[in-house]
Amino acid sequence: MTEDPKQIDFDKEMVGTIAVPERDQLDLERLNQWFQANVEGFAGPISYSKFKGGQSNPTYRIDTPGRSYVLRRQPFGKLLPSAHAVDREYAAMHALGPTGFPVPKTYGLCEDAEVLGSKFFVMGLADGRSLWNGALPGITKADRREIYNSMVDTMADLHTRNPVEIGLGEYGKPTDYCARQIARWTKQYKLSETEHMPQMERLIEWLPETIPPQHESSVVHGDYRLDNLIFEKDANRVLAVLDWELSTLGDPIADFSYLMLNWHNPADGRAGLLGLDLAELGIPTQDEAVERYVARTGYPVPPMDWYFAYNLFRLAGIMQGIKKRVIDGTASSAHAKQMSERVGPLVERAYEFALAAGMPT
């Protein structure tokens, strides 16, 4: 298994750490007191830095002489309703970890905003490989296929966990997932709207009227993609699934189709695969990935144009929230402005998929 130095440098640029900016600094004395009271095996002193990614919830690396941790907190300041749900992230990982599903170890959740100024949780540092480029440059053909197969298998394993049996039976409403998501992101979009977009308004009208039937219910991640996974250093298996902020109970096909969007996203150095010679690279085709998912779950996967339109609409709502925070000066990540510029293109592509799914012009 070989690695391309350019890929490694890109990964470090995106997921490495920086000195904590003044506006994101934490009260280390209070944090040390919280660790002493809540984290088993903790021994200070604490030093810390901030991960470059994580434009939604600021994320920190916490180092002590004997162990490293990761702290995720809500942004400071006024938040949109139900956004930045670090408590939900924690609940999902805390329930899934004991089942053997690959998530970081959870150490504690603090819902008292008086400690650091916002809710936060602490988890273990997953010591593995972060991959951002869907083409996986510098990795062998066989290894690429194993990595993609592991991505699909891990998602399938999430979708076949019984929520009630693992303590997540009350994690959300098991039915009408897409309807609830459309309503949620319509509301969030409207609350952070910065300009009138006729195509978005048409999607807001059409999507709720055309929702496919939901045949199954499971824990859904909500943002399952390559850069939210950590892979083992010496094997092509998923070591940890990160960023559970959007997780809930719902339609596994909607969740799976979000991953499948990568086969339709342009290959631009991120997770997109469109335009690549998949056979030459050893990356499964969309049909092969769907076949593998169906074999592992037994779930029927319908034509996905509607789901692609839905997921791009949802992404546009998420990015609109980031755009509003950029305008307001409260966005956490240096990449937030670049992310915010994606709203228009996302809406346009969602509209195109909606037309392919039968939306009248």
FILUM-474334 format. One record per residue: x, y, z of N, C-alpha, C in turn; residue number from 1. Coordinates in pm, whole numbers, plus 50000, padded with zeros to 5 digits. Layout:
REC,nc1,nc2,nc3,cac1,cac2,cac3,cc1,cc2,cc3,num
REC,X,Y,Z,X,Y,Z,X,Y,Z,NUM
...
***
This chain:
REC,nc1,nc2,nc3,cac1,cac2,cac3,cc1,cc2,cc3,num
REC,50086,49881,50000,50000,50000,50000,50089,50124,50000,1
REC,50077,50205,49896,50160,50325,49884,50075,50449,49899,2
REC,50140,50557,49937,50070,50685,49952,50142,50790,49868,3
REC,50067,50876,49805,50120,50986,49726,50148,51103,49819,4
REC,50275,51157,49819,50304,51272,49906,50209,51389,49884,5
REC,50163,51409,49759,50070,51519,49733,49938,51496,49806,6
REC,49891,51367,49808,49767,51336,49880,49787,51361,50029,7
REC,49903,51318,50082,49929,51335,50225,49932,51483,50260,8
REC,50001,51564,50177,50008,51708,50203,49870,51770,50200,9
REC,49787,51727,50104,49651,51782,50094,49571,51747,50218,10
REC,49584,51621,50264,49512,51580,50384,49554,51664,50504,11
REC,49685,51686,50518,49734,51765,50631,49682,51908,50623,12
REC,49677,51961,50500,49629,52098,50483,49483,52110,50528,13
REC,49404,52007,50501,49261,52013,50529,49229,51974,50673,14
REC,49299,51874,50728,49258,51821,50858,49364,51841,50966,15
REC,49475,51908,50936,49574,51935,51037,49524,52037,51138,16
REC,49611,52072,51232,49571,52167,51336,49646,52298,51322,17
REC,49588,52400,51381,49648,52532,51384,49643,52583,51527,18
REC,49720,52689,51554,49707,52756,51683,49565,52809,51695,19
REC,49510,52804,51814,49370,52841,51833,49354,52992,51816,20
REC,49271,53035,51719,49246,53179,51703,49187,53238,51831,21
REC,49209,53366,51851,49165,53430,51975,49016,53412,52000,22
REC,48935,53421,51892,48790,53414,51910,48742,53274,51945,23
REC,48828,53172,51921,48789,53033,51948,48857,52975,52071,24
REC,48928,53058,52148,49001,53007,52262,48908,52963,52374,25
REC,48954,52864,52449,48878,52807,52560,48942,52844,52693,26
REC,48864,52840,52797,48913,52863,52932,48977,52733,52980,27
REC,49110,52723,52969,49177,52597,52999,49169,52559,53146,28
REC,49161,52658,53234,49148,52625,53376,49015,52555,53402,29
REC,48908,52608,53348,48776,52546,53366,48770,52411,53293,30
REC,48832,52405,53175,48832,52279,53101,48908,52172,53177,31
REC,49020,52208,53236,49098,52112,53316,49015,52062,53433,32
REC,48940,52150,53498,48854,52109,53609,48745,52013,53562,33
REC,48688,52040,53444,48584,51951,53391,48642,51814,53358,34
REC,48760,51811,53296,48825,51683,53266,48849,51604,53394,35
REC,48900,51670,53495,48929,51599,53621,48803,51538,53681,36
REC,48692,51607,53667,48567,51559,53728,48495,51457,53642,37
REC,48520,51453,53511,48434,51375,53421,48504,51272,53335,38
REC,48634,51281,53315,48702,51192,53221,48789,51093,53299,39
REC,48750,50969,53293,48824,50863,53364,48965,50850,53307,40
REC,49063,50845,53397,49201,50828,53356,49271,50956,53314,41
REC,49204,51070,53328,49265,51196,53286,49378,51236,53379,42
REC,49486,51284,53317,49598,51340,53393,49658,51453,53310,43
REC,49648,51575,53360,49697,51693,53288,49848,51705,53298,44
REC,49903,51816,53251,49835,51937,53205,49783,51924,53062,45
REC,49696,52018,53024,49636,52022,52892,49709,52121,52802,46
REC,49732,52080,52677,49766,52175,52571,49666,52149,52458,47
REC,49644,52248,52373,49540,52227,52273,49567,52306,52147,48
REC,49505,52260,52038,49511,52325,51908,49375,52305,51842,49
REC,49354,52367,51728,49223,52360,51662,49239,52296,51525,50
REC,49149,52201,51494,49151,52140,51362,49107,52243,51258,51
REC,49170,52236,51140,49138,52331,51034,48999,52310,50978,52
REC,48952,52186,50972,48819,52157,50922,48716,52183,51030,53
REC,48594,52128,51009,48488,52143,51109,48425,52281,51106,54
REC,48380,52325,50986,48324,52459,50977,48192,52471,51050,55
REC,48128,52359,51085,48000,52365,51155,48022,52375,51305,56
REC,48086,52274,51362,48116,52274,51506,48267,52280,51526,57
REC,48318,52386,51589,48462,52397,51611,48515,52273,51684,58
REC,48628,52224,51637,48683,52097,51685,48829,52118,51725,59
REC,48864,52067,51842,48995,52090,51900,49066,51958,51929,60
REC,49198,51960,51917,49280,51849,51963,49330,51885,52103,61
REC,49300,51798,52198,49340,51818,52337,49451,51717,52369,62
REC,49569,51766,52402,49682,51678,52432,49719,51684,52579,63
REC,49745,51568,52636,49799,51556,52771,49925,51470,52761,64
REC,50005,51461,52866,50127,51379,52858,50101,51233,52821,65
REC,49984,51181,52857,49962,51038,52834,49858,51004,52729,66
REC,49779,51102,52681,49669,51068,52592,49625,51193,52515,67
REC,49568,51170,52398,49512,51279,52319,49361,51259,52304,68
REC,49288,51369,52303,49143,51367,52293,49101,51463,52182,69
REC,48973,51457,52148,48913,51554,52057,48793,51616,52128,70
REC,48783,51748,52122,48670,51821,52182,48593,51889,52070,71
REC,48462,51866,52066,48373,51932,51969,48275,52018,52048,72
REC,48262,52143,52010,48168,52232,52078,48078,52302,51979,73
REC,47968,52352,52028,47885,52439,51947,47957,52572,51924,74
REC,47927,52640,51814,47983,52775,51797,47932,52868,51907,75
REC,48012,52965,51940,47966,53069,52031,47864,53156,51958,76
REC,47779,53223,52032,47683,53315,51972,47548,53253,51946,77
REC,47462,53328,51877,47325,53285,51851,47324,53174,51746,78
REC,47245,53068,51770,47239,52953,51682,47098,52936,51627,79
REC,47090,52879,51506,46959,52843,51451,46900,52728,51530,80
REC,46767,52720,51538,46704,52611,51613,46748,52474,51560,81
REC,46781,52384,51650,46819,52245,51625,46952,52230,51552,82
REC,47023,52340,51525,47152,52330,51457,47264,52302,51557,83
REC,47376,52249,51507,47497,52228,51587,47469,52137,51707,84
REC,47404,52023,51679,47356,51936,51786,47467,51843,51835,85
REC,47560,51898,51912,47670,51816,51962,47621,51709,52058,86
REC,47510,51735,52126,47456,51633,52216,47406,51512,52138,87
REC,47353,51534,52018,47308,51423,51935,47428,51346,51879,88
REC,47532,51417,51840,47655,51350,51796,47703,51254,51904,89
REC,47707,51307,52025,47758,51226,52136,47669,51105,52162,90
REC,47538,51125,52161,47445,51015,52188,47460,50903,52087,91
REC,47476,50938,51959,47490,50837,51855,47617,50755,51876,92
REC,47730,50821,51896,47856,50749,51913,47857,50668,52042,93
REC,47798,50725,52148,47796,50656,52277,47715,50527,52269,94
REC,47609,50526,52187,47528,50406,52172,47590,50305,52075,95
REC,47651,50354,51968,47704,50265,51865,47836,50201,51906,96
REC,47917,50271,51982,48049,50218,52018,48046,50079,52080,97
REC,47962,50054,52181,47960,49922,52245,47914,49810,52153,98
REC,47852,49841,52038,47808,49738,51945,47920,49691,51854,99
REC,48034,49757,51860,48143,49723,51770,48147,49807,51644,100
REC,48049,49897,51628,48051,49985,51512,48166,50085,51527,101
REC,48239,50115,51416,48358,50199,51429,48329,50347,51453,102
REC,48336,50388,51577,48325,50529,51617,48432,50556,51723,103
REC,48469,50682,51743,48564,50712,51851,48504,50680,51988,104
REC,48591,50652,52082,48547,50631,52221,48493,50762,52276,105
REC,48380,50756,52346,48322,50876,52406,48365,50887,52552,106
REC,48399,51010,52594,48446,51033,52730,48351,51117,52814,107
REC,48273,51205,52750,48182,51285,52830,48118,51397,52749,108
REC,47996,51433,52791,47920,51541,52729,47893,51647,52835,109
REC,47916,51773,52801,47886,51884,52891,47778,51971,52829,110
REC,47661,51972,52890,47550,52052,52841,47537,52185,52915,111
REC,47629,52210,53008,47629,52336,53082,47714,52438,53008,112
REC,47649,52533,52942,47720,52632,52862,47807,52723,52947,113
REC,47789,52721,53079,47869,52806,53167,48014,52761,53174,114
REC,48041,52634,53141,48178,52582,53154,48269,52645,53049,115
REC,48230,52637,52921,48315,52689,52814,48244,52792,52725,116
REC,48118,52820,52754,48044,52915,52672,47950,52851,52573,117
REC,47954,52718,52561,47864,52643,52474,47872,52496,52512,118
REC,47774,52417,52466,47779,52272,52488,47901,52214,52416,119
REC,47954,52104,52472,48066,52036,52407,48071,51890,52452,120
REC,48145,51810,52376,48171,51673,52420,48316,51639,52390,121
REC,48363,51534,52456,48501,51488,52439,48499,51342,52395,122
REC,48580,51313,52293,48592,51176,52244,48740,51144,52224,123
REC,48769,51018,52196,48905,50978,52171,48953,51024,52034,124
REC,49083,51034,52018,49143,51069,51891,49162,50941,51810,125
REC,49096,50930,51696,49109,50813,51609,49239,50825,51532,126
REC,49335,50740,51563,49468,50749,51506,49475,50666,51379,127
REC,49441,50728,51266,49441,50657,51139,49464,50751,51024,128
REC,49413,50714,50907,49433,50792,50785,49308,50871,50750,129
REC,49326,50999,50718,49218,51082,50665,49239,51095,50516,130
REC,49136,51065,50439,49143,51070,50293,49037,51167,50243,131
REC,49075,51258,50154,48982,51359,50102,48955,51341,49953,132
REC,49056,51300,49878,49044,51292,49733,48984,51158,49695,133
REC,48864,51160,49634,48795,51037,49600,48871,50949,49503,134
REC,48962,51007,49424,49043,50929,49331,49150,50848,49403,135
REC,49176,50879,49529,49277,50811,49611,49411,50800,49537,136
REC,49470,50913,49497,49596,50909,49422,49708,50844,49503,137
REC,49793,50768,49431,49907,50706,49496,49876,50578,49570,138
REC,49749,50538,49571,49708,50413,49637,49683,50309,49529,139
REC,49715,50185,49556,49705,50082,49453,49560,50058,49413,140
REC,49543,50000,49295,49411,49970,49242,49333,49879,49337,141
REC,49400,49775,49386,49333,49681,49477,49295,49749,49609,142
REC,49383,49836,49659,49356,49906,49785,49239,50003,49770,143
REC,49232,50069,49655,49119,50160,49631,48987,50085,49640,144
REC,48981,49971,49577,48856,49895,49578,48821,49852,49720,145
REC,48920,49811,49798,48894,49770,49936,48844,49888,50018,146
REC,48900,50007,49996,48857,50126,50070,48710,50157,50039,147
REC,48674,50155,49911,48535,50185,49875,48440,50076,49924,148
REC,48483,49951,49915,48398,49843,49967,48377,49858,50117,149
REC,48481,49900,50189,48468,49920,50333,48372,50035,50363,150
REC,48377,50141,50282,48282,50252,50300,48139,50204,50288,151
REC,48111,50125,50183,47976,50076,50160,47934,49979,50270,152
REC,48025,49887,50305,47992,49787,50408,47964,49852,50542,153
REC,48042,49954,50578,48024,50021,50707,47889,50092,50712,154
REC,47852,50158,50601,47721,50222,50597,47611,50117,50606,155
REC,47624,50007,50536,47524,49900,50542,47512,49847,50684,156
REC,47623,49833,50754,47620,49784,50892,47550,49882,50985,157
REC,47567,50011,50960,47493,50111,51037,47344,50095,51014,158
REC,47305,50078,50890,47163,50074,50854,47094,49945,50897,159
REC,47170,49844,50934,47108,49719,50980,47119,49702,51132,160
REC,47172,49802,51203,47166,49801,51349,47022,49833,51391,161
REC,46971,49760,51488,46836,49784,51537,46839,49899,51637,162
REC,46777,50013,51606,46786,50129,51696,46737,50101,51838,163
REC,46630,50025,51851,46575,49996,51984,46674,49913,52064,164
REC,46734,49813,52002,46825,49723,52072,46951,49793,52119,165
REC,46993,49901,52052,47117,49969,52092,47090,50097,52171,166
REC,46965,50119,52211,46934,50232,52296,46903,50361,52223,167
REC,46875,50352,52093,46844,50472,52016,46700,50471,51964,168
REC,46615,50398,52031,46476,50390,51989,46403,50523,51994,169
REC,46449,50615,52080,46388,50747,52092,46473,50855,52027,170
REC,46565,50815,51940,46660,50909,51880,46595,50997,51773,171
REC,46478,50960,51729,46405,51037,51630,46280,50962,51591,172
REC,46198,51023,51507,46079,50955,51456,46121,50861,51344,173
REC,46080,50735,51350,46129,50638,51252,46066,50652,51114,174
REC,45954,50722,51104,45884,50732,50976,45887,50876,50922,175
REC,45848,50889,50795,45836,51021,50731,45965,51101,50736,176
REC,46078,51031,50723,46208,51095,50737,46227,51208,50635,177
REC,46206,51177,50507,46232,51278,50403,46140,51399,50419,178
REC,46015,51375,50456,45923,51487,50478,45974,51577,50590,179
REC,46021,51515,50698,46071,51593,50811,46199,51668,50775,180
REC,46286,51603,50698,46410,51669,50657,46382,51787,50564,181
REC,46291,51768,50470,46257,51877,50379,46201,51995,50457,182
REC,46113,51967,50552,46056,52075,50634,46164,52144,50716,183
REC,46254,52063,50773,46361,52120,50856,46451,52212,50775,184
REC,46497,52164,50659,46594,52243,50584,46529,52358,50509,185
REC,46400,52346,50481,46327,52462,50429,46325,52572,50535,186
REC,46294,52534,50658,46290,52632,50767,46428,52694,50791,187
REC,46532,52608,50796,46667,52660,50820,46711,52751,50705,188
REC,46677,52713,50583,46712,52795,50467,46646,52933,50478,189
REC,46517,52932,50511,46444,53059,50520,46501,53148,50632,190
REC,46542,53085,50741,46596,53163,50852,46732,53225,50818,191
REC,46804,53167,50722,46935,53219,50686,46942,53268,50542,192
REC,46825,53288,50479,46819,53329,50340,46885,53466,50319,193
REC,46966,53476,50214,47034,53601,50184,46998,53657,50047,194
REC,46930,53577,49965,46886,53624,49833,46774,53533,49785,195
REC,46690,53584,49694,46579,53505,49641,46629,53416,49528,196
REC,46599,53284,49536,46642,53188,49435,46519,53113,49385,197
REC,46469,53146,49265,46346,53084,49214,46353,52931,49206,198
REC,46469,52875,49168,46481,52730,49159,46467,52666,49297,199
REC,46520,52731,49399,46505,52679,49535,46358,52683,49576,200
REC,46289,52789,49542,46147,52798,49576,46067,52687,49507,201
REC,46104,52654,49384,46034,52547,49313,46060,52412,49380,202
REC,46182,52388,49424,46215,52264,49495,46138,52256,49627,203
REC,46127,52368,49697,46054,52371,49823,45908,52333,49801,204
REC,45853,52368,49686,45715,52331,49653,45703,52184,49612,205
REC,45794,52139,49526,45779,52009,49459,45821,51890,49545,206
REC,45931,51902,49615,45985,51787,49688,45885,51726,49788,207
REC,45817,51806,49871,45726,51745,49969,45609,51670,49905,208
REC,45576,51705,49780,45461,51644,49712,45495,51512,49644,209
REC,45622,51475,49637,45664,51362,49553,45754,51263,49627,210
REC,45743,51257,49758,45835,51174,49838,45809,51026,49814,211
REC,45913,50947,49779,45895,50803,49763,45858,50738,49896,212
REC,45793,50622,49894,45759,50554,50020,45885,50508,50093,213
REC,45881,50517,50226,45993,50474,50309,45968,50330,50351,214
REC,46052,50238,50304,46030,50095,50328,46095,50045,50457,215
REC,46200,50113,50502,46273,50070,50621,46300,50191,50710,216
REC,46342,50165,50832,46385,50271,50922,46512,50226,50993,217
REC,46606,50317,51009,46734,50283,51073,46796,50410,51129,218
REC,46909,50394,51197,46992,50509,51228,47053,50556,51096,219
REC,47040,50684,51067,47103,50742,50948,47205,50845,50993,220
REC,47318,50848,50923,47427,50938,50959,47398,51081,50917,221
REC,47352,51098,50793,47315,51231,50744,47424,51305,50671,222
REC,47551,51262,50686,47662,51331,50619,47776,51232,50594,223
REC,47740,51112,50548,47837,51003,50533,47914,51022,50403,224
REC,48042,51054,50417,48127,51077,50300,48272,51049,50339,225
REC,48359,51045,50237,48497,51003,50255,48567,51081,50365,226
REC,48553,51214,50367,48630,51293,50461,48570,51294,50602,227
REC,48460,51225,50622,48408,51204,50758,48441,51065,50811,228
REC,48534,50998,50743,48578,50866,50786,48727,50869,50815,229
REC,48768,50791,50913,48910,50766,50940,48935,50620,50908,230
REC,49040,50592,50830,49074,50455,50793,49194,50407,50875,231
REC,49200,50277,50896,49314,50219,50967,49443,50251,50893,232
REC,49552,50264,50967,49680,50301,50906,49733,50191,50815,233
REC,49715,50067,50856,49777,49955,50785,49675,49860,50723,234
REC,49552,49903,50711,49449,49822,50648,49346,49915,50584,235
REC,49273,49862,50489,49177,49945,50416,49037,49934,50475,236
REC,49030,49940,50607,48903,49933,50679,48875,50065,50749,237
REC,48745,50094,50762,48705,50214,50834,48736,50196,50982,238
REC,48814,50286,51038,48847,50284,51180,48745,50362,51262,239
REC,48696,50473,51207,48600,50555,51281,48517,50639,51185,240
REC,48387,50647,51213,48297,50737,51142,48277,50859,51231,241
REC,48300,50978,51174,48294,51103,51249,48173,51186,51208,242
REC,48152,51295,51281,48056,51401,51247,47913,51349,51237,243
REC,47855,51321,51355,47720,51265,51365,47616,51372,51392,244
REC,47646,51497,51365,47556,51607,51399,47419,51594,51334,245
REC,47413,51540,51213,47287,51531,51138,47220,51395,51151,246
REC,47271,51310,51238,47217,51175,51251,47081,51176,51320,247
REC,47001,51076,51287,46868,51060,51347,46817,50922,51307,248
REC,46689,50895,51329,46626,50776,51274,46559,50815,51144,249
REC,46566,50728,51045,46504,50765,50919,46524,50664,50809,250
REC,46517,50712,50686,46518,50630,50566,46662,50598,50524,251
REC,46703,50473,50534,46841,50440,50497,46872,50466,50350,252
REC,46772,50459,50262,46797,50484,50120,46832,50630,50097,253
REC,46767,50720,50168,46804,50862,50157,46948,50883,50201,254
REC,46989,50813,50306,47126,50823,50357,47225,50763,50257,255
REC,47193,50646,50204,47281,50578,50109,47294,50659,49980,256
REC,47185,50719,49934,47190,50795,49809,47280,50918,49823,257
REC,47293,50971,49944,47385,51082,49968,47528,51040,49937,258
REC,47566,50919,49980,47699,50867,49946,47711,50847,49796,259
REC,47606,50797,49733,47610,50770,49590,47622,50897,49506,260
REC,47588,51012,49562,47605,51138,49490,47749,51161,49447,261
REC,47844,51101,49519,47984,51119,49483,48013,51070,49341,262
REC,47938,50973,49293,47957,50923,49158,47908,51026,49053,263
REC,47833,51127,49099,47781,51231,49009,47846,51367,49034,264
REC,47929,51377,49137,47998,51502,49165,48129,51506,49089,265
REC,48165,51620,49030,48289,51630,48952,48412,51594,49036,266
REC,48508,51531,48972,48635,51497,49039,48720,51624,49048,267
REC,48715,51689,49165,48783,51818,49182,48884,51814,49297,268
REC,48928,51694,49333,49020,51682,49445,48951,51651,49576,269
REC,48817,51655,49575,48741,51614,49693,48684,51475,49665,270
REC,48566,51445,49715,48515,51308,49708,48454,51273,49572,271
REC,48430,51371,49486,48363,51346,49359,48441,51254,49266,272
REC,48366,51176,49188,48425,51075,49098,48390,51097,48952,273
REC,48300,51189,48922,48253,51207,48785,48368,51248,48694,274
REC,48382,51174,48582,48488,51203,48486,48610,51116,48502,275
REC,48617,51037,48609,48731,50947,48630,48708,50814,48561,276
REC,48816,50747,48524,48809,50611,48469,48808,50515,48587,277
REC,48688,50482,48633,48675,50402,48754,48735,50263,48738,278
REC,48719,50202,48621,48774,50068,48599,48926,50070,48609,279
REC,48988,50172,48552,49133,50184,48558,49181,50206,48701,280
REC,49104,50281,48778,49142,50311,48916,49109,50199,49013,281
REC,49019,50110,48974,48977,50003,49064,48863,50042,49155,282
REC,48800,50157,49128,48689,50206,49211,48558,50145,49159,283
REC,48474,50093,49247,48347,50035,49200,48262,50138,49127,284
REC,48185,50093,49030,48086,50180,48968,47970,50200,49065,285
REC,47883,50296,49032,47765,50315,49117,47682,50187,49123,286
REC,47663,50120,49011,47585,49997,49010,47648,49890,49099,287
REC,47781,49881,49096,47849,49782,49180,47834,49817,49328,288
REC,47842,49945,49361,47826,49987,49501,47684,49960,49549,289
REC,47586,49989,49464,47447,49961,49500,47426,49812,49520,290
REC,47480,49731,49430,47466,49585,49440,47525,49534,49572,291
REC,47640,49589,49611,47705,49546,49736,47619,49585,49856,292
REC,47566,49708,49854,47481,49755,49964,47355,49670,49976,293
REC,47291,49640,49863,47169,49559,49864,47198,49418,49916,294
REC,47311,49361,49876,47347,49226,49921,47368,49222,50071,295
REC,47421,49330,50128,47452,49332,50272,47331,49368,50358,296
REC,47239,49448,50302,47123,49493,50381,46993,49423,50345,297
REC,46980,49382,50219,46853,49330,50173,46752,49437,50139,298
REC,46792,49565,50145,46699,49675,50120,46688,49702,49970,299
REC,46568,49726,49920,46554,49763,49778,46600,49906,49756,300
REC,46675,49928,49648,46723,50061,49614,46658,50104,49483,301
REC,46569,50202,49487,46499,50246,49365,46587,50338,49282,302
REC,46542,50377,49162,46614,50483,49089,46629,50607,49178,303
REC,46743,50673,49169,46778,50769,49273,46772,50915,49232,304
REC,46719,50950,49116,46716,51091,49076,46643,51177,49179,305
REC,46529,51128,49231,46457,51207,49332,46543,51225,49456,306
REC,46609,51116,49499,46692,51123,49620,46812,51216,49599,307
REC,46867,51217,49477,46977,51309,49450,46930,51454,49459,308
REC,46812,51482,49403,46756,51617,49413,46734,51655,49558,309
REC,46678,51563,49635,46651,51586,49776,46781,51615,49853,310
REC,46884,51533,49830,47009,51550,49905,47080,51679,49867,311
REC,47076,51717,49741,47139,51843,49701,47062,51963,49756,312
REC,46930,51952,49761,46847,52055,49825,46886,52070,49972,313
REC,46899,51957,50038,46936,51957,50179,47075,52018,50200,314
REC,47170,51982,50113,47303,52040,50121,47299,52191,50100,315
REC,47214,52235,50007,47202,52379,49983,47153,52451,50108,316
REC,47060,52388,50180,47012,52446,50304,47122,52456,50408,317
REC,47204,52350,50417,47316,52350,50511,47417,52459,50474,318
REC,47452,52467,50345,47550,52565,50301,47498,52708,50315,319
REC,47367,52725,50303,47309,52859,50322,47329,52905,50466,320
REC,47319,52811,50560,47347,52846,50699,47490,52890,50717,321
REC,47585,52820,50650,47725,52860,50657,47745,52997,50593,322
REC,47677,53019,50479,47688,53148,50410,47641,53263,50500,323
REC,47532,53240,50572,47481,53344,50662,47581,53371,50774,324
REC,47646,53264,50824,47745,53284,50931,47868,53358,50878,325
REC,47905,53331,50752,48017,53406,50691,47982,53554,50686,326
REC,47861,53585,50641,47817,53725,50632,47812,53790,50770,327
REC,47767,53711,50870,47757,53764,51006,47890,53766,51079,328
REC,47993,53700,51021,48124,53698,51084,48140,53596,51193,329
REC,48054,53492,51196,48062,53392,51303,48104,53255,51252,330
REC,48138,53241,51123,48180,53111,51069,48313,53071,51131,331
REC,48326,52941,51164,48442,52896,51238,48562,52862,51150,332
REC,48539,52805,51034,48647,52749,50954,48697,52847,50850,333
REC,48826,52836,50820,48885,52917,50713,48827,52879,50578,334
REC,48770,52759,50568,48712,52713,50442,48564,52751,50430,335
REC,48510,52818,50530,48366,52845,50531,48323,52931,50414,336
REC,48401,53034,50379,48361,53120,50268,48354,53042,50138,337
REC,48453,52956,50116,48453,52873,49996,48330,52781,49994,338
REC,48297,52725,50110,48180,52638,50121,48053,52717,50091,339
REC,48047,52840,50140,47925,52920,50125,47896,52955,49980,340
REC,47998,52956,49897,47981,52988,49756,47919,52873,49677,341
REC,47898,52759,49741,47843,52643,49672,47690,52644,49669,342
REC,47624,52736,49738,47478,52732,49748,47413,52734,49610,343
REC,47448,52833,49527,47387,52845,49395,47406,52721,49309,344
REC,47531,52671,49293,47551,52550,49214,47476,52428,49268,345
REC,47466,52415,49398,47391,52303,49456,47244,52310,49419,346
REC,47187,52429,49427,47047,52446,49391,47025,52412,49244,347
REC,47115,52458,49158,47102,52430,49014,47106,52279,48987,348
REC,47196,52207,49051,47207,52063,49027,47088,51989,49087,349
REC,47039,52034,49202,46920,51973,49260,46801,51989,49165,350
REC,46792,52105,49105,46684,52134,49010,46694,52042,48888,351
REC,46816,52018,48839,46836,51930,48724,46794,51786,48757,352
REC,46831,51738,48873,46791,51602,48912,46639,51595,48933,353
REC,46581,51702,48985,46435,51703,49002,46366,51694,48867,354
REC,46416,51763,48768,46359,51753,48634,46372,51610,48582,355
REC,46488,51548,48605,46508,51409,48562,46414,51314,48633,356
REC,46375,51350,48756,46282,51267,48834,46138,51293,48800,357
REC,46111,51387,48709,45974,51408,48665,45911,51539,48707,358
REC,45988,51631,48765,45929,51759,48805,45891,51839,48680,359
REC,45767,51887,48671,45730,51969,48556,45810,52100,48555,360
REC,45842,52146,48437,45916,52272,48426,45821,52390,48448,361
***
